[in-house]
């Protein structure tokens, strides 16, 4: 029995006049389950430590050397 592949593919990007964008993805069931589990874990850690989710995203961008304001 072969294991299901893990994949996430961005299919479409729709840019909006206000600068926002809508992204459409396809992913395997295994990838979707992982995204759900990791997302819930992140939310729980933020809640327990009373850290705003945006602060986490900003911190991650700073780790990669991105000095742009992420908001």
GUKOL-491761 format. One line per field, with one value per residue: x negated, y negated, z of N, C-alpha, C, O, CB in turn; residue in one letter. Coordinates in nm, 3 decimals, decimal comma, m for minus. Glycine has a CB too. Example, Ala and Ser with C-alpha at 12.3 -4.5 7.8 and 13.67 -1.06 7.14 Angstrom:
BEGIN
nxx	c(m1,319  m1,285)
nyy	c(0,569  0,225)
nzz	c(0,780  0,708)
caxx	c(m1,230  m1,367)
cayy	c(0,450  0,106)
cazz	c(0,780  0,714)
cxx	c(m1,320  m1,290)
cyy	c(0,330  m0,003)
czz	c(0,780  0,787)
oxx	c(m1,424  m1,341)
oyy	c(0,332  m0,114)
ozz	c(0,846  0,804)
cbxx	c(m1,131  m1,408)
cbyy	c(0,447  0,060)
cbzz	c(0,905  0,572)
res	c(A  S)
//
This chain:
BEGIN
nxx	c(m0,085  m0,069  m0,184  0,005  m0,074  m0,220  m0,115  m0,097  0,043  0,043  0,299  0,426  0,411  0,580  0,566  0,665  0,810  0,758  0,517  0,513  0,521  0,659  0,604  0,595  0,579  0,478  0,463  0,332  0,512  0,361  0,187  0,375  0,475  0,244  0,203  0,430  0,387  0,139  0,209  0,409  0,253  0,074  0,257  0,348  0,107  0,056  0,280  0,249  0,009  0,074  0,012  0,040  0,153  0,070  m0,167  m0,327  m0,344  m0,478  m0,721  m0,821  m0,868  m1,070  m1,276  m1,361  m1,493  m1,340  m1,256  m1,029  m0,713  m0,475  m0,206)
nyy	c(0,118  m0,213  m0,529  m0,828  m1,113  m1,420  m1,733  m2,079  m2,313  m2,622  m2,745  m2,969  m3,324  m3,606  m3,936  m4,233  m4,562  m4,718  m4,634  m4,397  m4,035  m3,728  m3,394  m3,070  m2,733  m2,391  m2,090  m1,789  m1,544  m1,469  m1,689  m1,890  m1,805  m1,834  m2,112  m2,204  m2,093  m2,215  m2,484  m2,506  m2,440  m2,657  m2,868  m2,791  m2,802  m3,078  m3,179  m3,071  m3,190  m3,452  m3,607  m3,808  m3,699  m3,837  m3,951  m3,724  m3,656  m3,885  m3,859  m3,624  m3,710  m3,897  m3,727  m3,624  m3,831  m4,027  m4,352  m4,495  m4,639  m4,419  m4,453)
nzz	c(0,000  m0,095  0,029  0,062  m0,133  m0,012  m0,075  m0,165  m0,367  m0,527  m0,707  m0,821  m0,833  m0,745  m0,787  m0,619  m0,653  m0,427  m0,336  m0,197  m0,217  m0,342  m0,286  m0,429  m0,346  m0,399  m0,221  m0,080  0,115  0,334  0,360  0,414  0,661  0,815  0,797  0,932  1,191  1,265  1,248  1,446  1,669  1,671  1,723  1,978  2,129  2,106  2,239  2,499  2,577  2,557  2,330  2,047  1,731  1,500  1,590  1,601  1,329  1,236  1,377  1,261  0,995  1,044  1,120  0,883  0,771  0,656  0,647  0,604  0,700  0,814  0,838)
caxx	c(0,000  m0,152  m0,144  0,054  m0,173  m0,193  m0,137  m0,019  0,021  0,119  0,358  0,472  0,401  0,664  0,529  0,776  0,771  0,712  0,387  0,530  0,526  0,724  0,525  0,665  0,485  0,516  0,372  0,370  0,578  0,255  0,142  0,484  0,477  0,127  0,230  0,528  0,324  0,039  0,280  0,471  0,145  0,028  0,359  0,347  m0,014  0,077  0,378  0,191  m0,098  0,131  m0,061  0,124  0,111  m0,003  m0,303  m0,398  m0,376  m0,581  m0,845  m0,869  m0,924  m1,197  m1,378  m1,409  m1,560  m1,245  m1,236  m0,903  m0,604  m0,390  m0,064)
cayy	c(0,000  m0,333  m0,642  m0,942  m1,223  m1,544  m1,843  m2,203  m2,381  m2,744  m2,738  m3,095  m3,445  m3,715  m4,062  m4,327  m4,702  m4,777  m4,578  m4,263  m3,927  m3,604  m3,281  m2,943  m2,623  m2,250  m2,016  m1,652  m1,530  m1,466  m1,827  m1,964  m1,765  m1,895  m2,256  m2,221  m2,064  m2,316  m2,610  m2,502  m2,444  m2,797  m2,946  m2,755  m2,859  m3,223  m3,204  m3,038  m3,285  m3,585  m3,674  m3,832  m3,624  m3,927  m3,962  m3,603  m3,670  m3,989  m3,802  m3,530  m3,787  m3,956  m3,622  m3,605  m3,952  m4,116  m4,469  m4,561  m4,625  m4,310  m4,478)
cazz	c(0,000  m0,105  0,112  m0,014  m0,140  0,059  m0,169  m0,160  m0,494  m0,546  m0,840  m0,879  m0,753  m0,796  m0,723  m0,608  m0,670  m0,300  m0,302  m0,142  m0,315  m0,304  m0,332  m0,435  m0,332  m0,394  m0,135  m0,047  0,245  0,434  0,378  0,478  0,802  0,877  0,808  1,039  1,320  1,295  1,270  1,578  1,767  1,676  1,791  2,120  2,189  2,117  2,344  2,629  2,610  2,540  2,223  1,931  1,613  1,410  1,644  1,561  1,187  1,224  1,426  1,160  0,884  1,089  1,124  0,747  0,726  0,590  0,732  0,570  0,796  0,766  0,860)
cxx	c(m0,089  m0,094  m0,100  m0,053  m0,124  m0,220  m0,044  m0,056  0,106  0,167  0,385  0,450  0,486  0,629  0,646  0,724  0,715  0,578  0,394  0,526  0,597  0,645  0,608  0,561  0,554  0,417  0,425  0,440  0,476  0,204  0,249  0,490  0,361  0,147  0,327  0,463  0,224  0,104  0,344  0,366  0,095  0,129  0,362  0,225  0,001  0,173  0,322  0,089  m0,053  0,049  0,034  0,067  0,031  m0,146  m0,387  m0,438  m0,486  m0,717  m0,905  m0,933  m1,057  m1,308  m1,439  m1,478  m1,469  m1,213  m1,105  m0,801  m0,505  m0,242  0,003)
cyy	c(m0,124  m0,446  m0,758  m1,053  m1,346  m1,658  m1,960  m2,280  m2,507  m2,746  m2,874  m3,208  m3,551  m3,841  m4,159  m4,470  m4,764  m4,721  m4,440  m4,160  m3,808  m3,491  m3,155  m2,831  m2,489  m2,183  m1,877  m1,651  m1,532  m1,608  m1,909  m1,932  m1,830  m2,045  m2,284  m2,201  m2,173  m2,452  m2,615  m2,507  m2,587  m2,883  m2,917  m2,813  m3,009  m3,255  m3,180  m3,143  m3,431  m3,670  m3,688  m3,759  m3,712  m3,947  m3,842  m3,614  m3,773  m3,935  m3,707  m3,605  m3,850  m3,853  m3,599  m3,728  m4,048  m4,231  m4,541  m4,540  m4,525  m4,340  m4,538)
czz	c(0,000  m0,021  0,022  m0,018  m0,063  m0,039  m0,138  m0,285  m0,499  m0,691  m0,903  m0,780  m0,821  m0,718  m0,728  m0,615  m0,543  m0,254  m0,238  m0,254  m0,255  m0,368  m0,328  m0,436  m0,352  m0,302  m0,109  0,089  0,357  0,463  0,450  0,627  0,878  0,897  0,922  1,176  1,359  1,322  1,408  1,689  1,783  1,752  1,941  2,191  2,207  2,230  2,483  2,673  2,597  2,442  2,104  1,809  1,516  1,458  1,604  1,414  1,165  1,267  1,323  1,044  0,921  1,091  0,987  0,691  0,652  0,683  0,705  0,681  0,740  0,781  0,740)
oxx	c(m0,176  0,027  m0,162  m0,114  m0,004  m0,333  0,069  m0,173  0,227  0,087  0,369  0,467  0,466  0,658  0,717  0,606  0,632  0,529  0,291  0,527  0,597  0,621  0,685  0,467  0,673  0,298  0,546  0,428  0,501  0,181  0,217  0,508  0,378  0,111  0,307  0,481  0,224  0,059  0,335  0,387  0,075  0,089  0,376  0,237  m0,038  0,150  0,344  0,083  m0,131  0,022  0,100  m0,054  m0,065  m0,238  m0,506  m0,552  m0,577  m0,818  m1,026  m1,041  m1,148  m1,424  m1,555  m1,516  m1,518  m1,151  m1,072  m0,802  m0,456  m0,160  0,123)
oyy	c(m0,138  m0,457  m0,783  m1,082  m1,372  m1,678  m1,943  m2,310  m2,501  m2,747  m2,892  m3,191  m3,583  m3,852  m4,167  m4,496  m4,855  m4,756  m4,373  m4,195  m3,788  m3,490  m3,134  m2,832  m2,475  m2,216  m1,851  m1,744  m1,588  m1,643  m1,988  m2,022  m1,874  m2,100  m2,378  m2,283  m2,218  m2,526  m2,716  m2,572  m2,634  m2,964  m3,009  m2,867  m3,063  m3,348  m3,260  m3,181  m3,523  m3,787  m3,592  m3,758  m3,664  m3,959  m3,856  m3,585  m3,751  m3,963  m3,708  m3,567  m3,855  m3,887  m3,559  m3,729  m4,144  m4,212  m4,638  m4,436  m4,542  m4,258  m4,565)
ozz	c(0,086  m0,002  m0,081  0,085  m0,052  m0,081  m0,092  m0,307  m0,478  m0,784  m1,024  m0,659  m0,938  m0,599  m0,829  m0,587  m0,551  m0,147  m0,226  m0,372  m0,134  m0,488  m0,233  m0,516  m0,325  m0,303  m0,115  0,168  0,464  0,578  0,538  0,709  0,991  1,001  0,999  1,266  1,474  1,410  1,478  1,792  1,895  1,836  2,022  2,301  2,310  2,308  2,574  2,790  2,623  2,467  2,065  1,788  1,455  1,377  1,576  1,378  1,085  1,202  1,300  0,998  0,839  1,067  0,975  0,574  0,591  0,788  0,773  0,748  0,628  0,740  0,743)
cbxx	c(0,097  m0,165  m0,258  0,186  m0,202  m0,281  m0,116  m0,048  0,053  0,032  0,485  0,621  0,251  0,818  0,403  0,854  0,890  0,816  0,316  0,663  0,383  0,874  0,397  0,758  0,417  0,518  0,351  0,245  0,661  0,140  0,108  0,618  0,469  0,002  0,286  0,645  0,253  m0,061  0,385  0,555  0,029  0,007  0,495  0,349  m0,137  0,129  0,498  0,125  m0,218  0,140  m0,190  0,135  0,232  0,068  m0,299  m0,311  m0,250  m0,543  m0,822  m0,753  m0,825  m1,180  m1,318  m1,296  m1,674  m1,116  m1,350  m0,848  m0,535  m0,423  m0,044)
cbyy	c(0,000  m0,378  m0,685  m0,995  m1,260  m1,559  m1,797  m2,287  m2,288  m2,872  m2,663  m3,085  m3,492  m3,680  m4,123  m4,304  m4,782  m4,754  m4,670  m4,252  m3,888  m3,601  m3,265  m2,935  m2,627  m2,182  m2,091  m1,558  m1,400  m1,376  m1,891  m1,931  m1,612  m1,869  m2,310  m2,122  m1,929  m2,328  m2,630  m2,375  m2,351  m2,852  m2,919  m2,603  m2,827  m3,280  m3,117  m2,900  m3,261  m3,656  m3,595  m3,984  m3,565  m4,062  m3,976  m3,477  m3,712  m4,113  m3,729  m3,441  m3,896  m4,018  m3,492  m3,566  m3,916  m4,040  m4,564  m4,508  m4,763  m4,183  m4,568)
cbzz	c(0,123  m0,252  0,206  0,046  m0,286  0,190  m0,313  m0,027  m0,613  m0,512  m0,834  m0,918  m0,737  m0,783  m0,790  m0,477  m0,717  m0,191  m0,211  m0,063  m0,361  m0,347  m0,247  m0,560  m0,196  m0,537  m0,003  m0,046  0,250  0,388  0,241  0,410  0,814  0,792  0,674  1,021  1,314  1,180  1,163  1,593  1,725  1,533  1,731  2,136  2,103  1,984  2,324  2,626  2,521  2,675  2,183  1,903  1,543  1,399  1,797  1,584  1,108  1,309  1,558  1,109  0,840  1,228  1,177  0,657  0,638  0,550  0,715  0,435  0,825  0,839  0,976)
res	c(X  X  X  X  X  X  X  X  X  X  X  X  X  X  X  X  X  X  X  X  X  X  X  X  X  X  X  X  X  X  X  X  X  X  X  X  X  X  X  X  X  X  X  X  X  X  X  X  X  X  X  X  X  X  X  X  X  X  X  X  X  X  X  X  X  X  X  X  X  X  X)
//
